[in-house]
Amino acid sequence: MSMFKEMLKSGETLFRDTVVLDYDFQPKIMKFREAEQKQFAIAIRPLLQGHNGRNLFVYGVPGVGKTTACKHVLRELEEETDEVASVYINCWKENTTFKIYSKICDDLGFKFLQNKKTSDLFTLIKEKLNKKSVVFVFDEIDKLEDTDFLYTILEDIYRKSIILLTNYRDSYSEMDERIRSRLNPEFLNFPAYNEAEIAGILKQRREYAFVQNCWDDEAFIEIVQKCTSVQDVRVGLYLMKEAGNLAEERSSRKITLPQVAEAIRKANEFHIKPKEGLDADLLLILNLVKEHSGNKIGDVYVAYGQKGGEMSYKSFQRRINKLTEGRFIFTEKVTGLEGNTTILNYSSEKKLTEF
């Protein structure tokens, strides 16, 4: 067989639709989260009957479909009725009460908000949303700087269902007691996907994202295994897209193990979140980890204090968790003469081949 038959011609591509490989893409059918989606629907259902909805506190490790499943249910709700409004806020971006109210007002179509106070913004929201039922979804609530908006919504919005999403179960216990007593949520855990489920999800995306028969079986299996090792579907999507790009650069009609291996090597620079979204404290800690990469968490915390940092050790640990979640850094648990400790490493030094 001529080697040229295995090469892409001018204008040919391995991709059908790269959007399908984006983290926030909403597939028409979401695999392996049927039970969790049903829990979302059960919480919202009373709103369809003119009653107050239930509240949900949703938690689970990153990349297990919490956001996608929730948005999937919201989309079905919007197709079913216009009697129930939906409000989705990502608290990574909107992390204060004022920012959240501004985003809600903007989504509701209000203009000329520049000189409005926080209380003025909520007055607009209340007047609009108290005319119907509403589902509030606040994603990544562990990024919030304050939760005053939750208390106000619980008190002053009539018919609502509030859904809180987070990677950390203990985010709930850190909330103000006044909010917890009024919220009184049901808890919904998203367990990590197993290898078979990850394979099913990535295969579904592969069928829509790539032309037929362009994936070598061993190459795809390698991605499934690496994705399973880190328990984050987003990593698998990144590796598939990157391997496809590398194959195209070589004009190859097949995506093979060498391209996957190179994609894995490049994944050490992969961040789930952009650095621009990090607040000043997180950027300071990230730079300290880079400067002291390979050191114990306690030593980095001392360096943080020497730089003028004032947060408690527990709060510092939470920030470390957030940076780990975003793949800005990675951690290692080690046991030594002094007992168990955590080693912090800057992510540019991490390779998936170490898993």
N, C-alpha and C positions, 0 to 999 in steps of 0.2 A: 504494500500500500504506500502511495506517495505521501511523504511527510507534509506536503502542502494541503492535503485534505484535512489535516488536523489543525490547520491554522484558519483563524477568522479572516474573512475578506473585508475590504474597505466598506464601512457602513454597517457591518454585522456587529451584533452585541450578544452577550450572554444573558442580559437582564431583560425581563419583561416589564417590571415595575419595581423600582428600588424603594418606593414609598412603603411597600409592604414590610420592609426590613427596619423601618423606623420604630423606636421604642413605644411611641404613643399612637401607632396605627391601630385602628379598631377593626378587627376581623369580623365578618358577618356572623360567623360561628366561632364561639370561644370554647375551646376544648378544656375538659377536665376541671371546670369551675362551675358546673351546673348547680351543685348544692349551695355554693356560696352566693351565686346569683339569685337563687330562690330566696335566700335569707334577706337579701336587699329588697326583693319584691314584696316579701311579707311585711317588712318594716314600712314600706311606702304605701301599701294597699289601703290602709284606713283613710288616707287622703282622698282616694278616689270615691269614698263613700261620705265625704264631707266631715270626717272626724280628724282628730289629731293623730299624726303618725307616730311610729316608734323611733327611738334613737339607737344608733349603732356605733360601737367602738370597734374598729376593724384593725387588726394588727397581723404582722407576719414579716419575715425577712425580705430584703429587697429582691425585686425581680420575680415575684411569684404571682403576679396578676391582680393585685388589689385594685389598682387604679383602672386597669383595663376592664375588669369585671364590673366595677361600679359604673364606669362610663357606658358600658354595654347596656346596662339596665336603664340608665338615664335616657339613652337613645331610644330604647323601646318604649319608655314612658312618653317621650315626646311624640312618637308615632301613634300612640294610643289615644292621647287626649291633650287638649290645650287648656284644661281646667287646673292642671298642676304645673307650676313653674319649677324650674330647676336652676340652682346656682352652684357652680363648681369653682372653687378657689384653691390654687396651689400655694401653700404657705411658705414654700421655699422662696417664691417671688414676693408674695404679699404677706409679710410677717408681723405687721402691726395692725391694730384696730383701724387706724386711719387709712392705711393702704388697702385693707380688706373692704372697707366701706366704699372707698373710691372705685375699686375694681367692680364691685357689685353695681354701683350707680352707673358706671360706664357700660357694663353689660346690659343694664336695663334701659339704656338709651338716653340717660340724662346728659345734658351738655352744660358747659360753662361752670365747671366745678372748682376752678382754681382757688377761689377765695372762700370756699365753704369750710366751716368748722366740722369736726368729727360729729358733733350732735346734729348739725344741719344735714349732713349726709345721711345719717340714720333716719331722720324725719322723712326724707324723700323715699328711702327704702321701705319704711314702715307703711307709708301711705299707699305705695304701689303694691306691695306684696300682701298686705292684709285684705286685699280684695279677692284673693284666691288662696289656694293651698300651695305650699312650696317645699321642695326638698333642697336642703343645704348640704353640700359636700365640701368638707375642708380636708385637703390632702396634705400629708407631711406636716402634721400638727406639731411635731417635735421641733420644728424650725421657728415656732412662734416666739416673739419677744413678749407678747402679752395676750391675754385671753378675755379681755373686757368685753369684746364683741359677742362672745358666747353667752355671757350673762344677760346682756341686753336683748339678744335674739330670743333666748329662752323666756324672758319676761314679757317682751312686747310684740312678738310675732304670734298670731293666733294659731293657725293650723299649719304645722310644719313637721318635718322629719329631719333630724340632724345626723349626718353620717361623718364620723371622724376617722381618718386613715393615718396610720403610722407604722413605722418599723419596730417600735418599741412598746411593749406591753406596759412598762412602768410609766409611760407618759401620762397614763390616766391618774395614777396615784399622786403625781406631781401637780395636778390641777387644783385650783382653789376648791375648798369644801363646798362653798355656796353653789359653784357650777356643777360639781359632781352630784349633789343632792337633787338639783333640778333636772340635770341631764338624765340620770338613772338609765344608762344605756344597756342594751344587750351586747354581749361580747362575741365577736366573730373572728376566729383565728384562720388565717390562710396558711396551711402547711406547705413546706417546700415540695416542689415537683420531684417525682422520682425519674429515673433515667428513661423509662418507657414513655412517660408523659412528655418529657422534654423532647424526645425523639418525635413524638406525634405533633407537637407544636411547631418545631423547626421544619418538619416535613411539610406541614400545611403552608407555612410561609414560603418555603422553597418552591412549591408548586405554582404559587402566584408570582413570585419575584423573578424566577429564572426560566429560560427556555427549557424545553423538555430534554432530558438525557444529557445534560451538560455536567452533572455531578458524578464524580467517581465515588462508588459506594464506600470505599475505605476512607476517603477524605471526609465524607459526611459523617460517618461513624466517629471519626476522630473529634469532630466539632461537638457532637452530642456528648461524648465522654468528657471533654474539657468543660463544656457548659455544666454538666452534672457535677463535676468536681468543685465548682465555685457556687453551685445552686443559684444561678442567676441567668434567666433566659436572655436578658439583654446582652450578655457577653456572647452567647451563641449567635444572636442576630448580627452583632458587630463582626464576628469572625466570618460569618457567611458572606457579608457584604464586602469585607476586605479581601477575602480569598477570591471572590468574583472579580474585583477590580484588578488584583494581581494577575489573574489568568488573562484578562483582557489586555493588560499591558504587554503580555507576551504573545498576544494574538492566538491564544490557545482556545480550542473549542471545548476543552474539558477542564474542570476544576479538580485538581489532583492533590495528593498529599504534600508535595513540595510547596504549593501555594498556601495550603492550610498551615503548614509549619511556619512559613514566613509571616502569615497573619497572626499567629500566636506570638511570635517574637515581637511583632509590632504592638501587640495588645498591652504591653507594659506602659505604653503612653496613653492608654485608653481611659477616659474619665466619663462616668455616667453623667455627671453634671459639669457645666462650664465653670471655670474658676471665677468668671465675672459674677456668678451668683453667690459667692462666698462673702460673708460679712467680715468686718475688720478682725474680730477675734479668731475666726476660722483661718483667715489668711495668715495671721500672726503664727498660729499653731502649725499650719502647714509649712511655713518657712522654717520654723524651729525644727520640725521633724526632718526636713530636707537637710538642715545644717547638722543635726545630730542623728542622722539615719543610722540604725543599728544599735541605738542606745535603749535603755530601759525607760518605760513610761514615767517612772518616778523621777529619773534624771532630767527628762525633757520637761516635766512639770516644774522642777526647780529652775531650769533655764527660763521657763515661761514667767515665773515670779521675778526673776532677775531683770526681765524685759519690761516689768511694770504690770504684768497681768495680775488681776485681782480675783478671778473666779476660784471657787472651791475645787478641791481635787475631784470630787464627784462630778461637778459640772465640766471639768476638764476632760474626764473620761467620756462623758456624753459627746463632747465635741470630737474626740478621737473616733468614737463610733460613727459619727456623721461623715468624717473624712474617709473612713474605711468603706462605708456604704457607697460613697461616690467614687471609690477606687482612686482617690488621690494618694492614699497611703495603704499599706497593708501591715498586719500585726502578726506576731508569732508568740505563742504561749511556750515558755521554757521553764524547766525545773532545775534549780541549782542548790547550792549550799544554803542560801537564804530563803528557800521555798520557791513557790510559783511566782513568776512575773511575766510581764508582756514586753516584747521587743517591738519598737516602732521602726518602720522602714518606709522611705519615700517611694512612691509607686513606680517611678521611672526605673527603679532597680528590680522590679518584680516581673517575672515571666511565668506564663501559665504552665510552662514545662516543669515548674517546680512542684506542681500539684500532683 
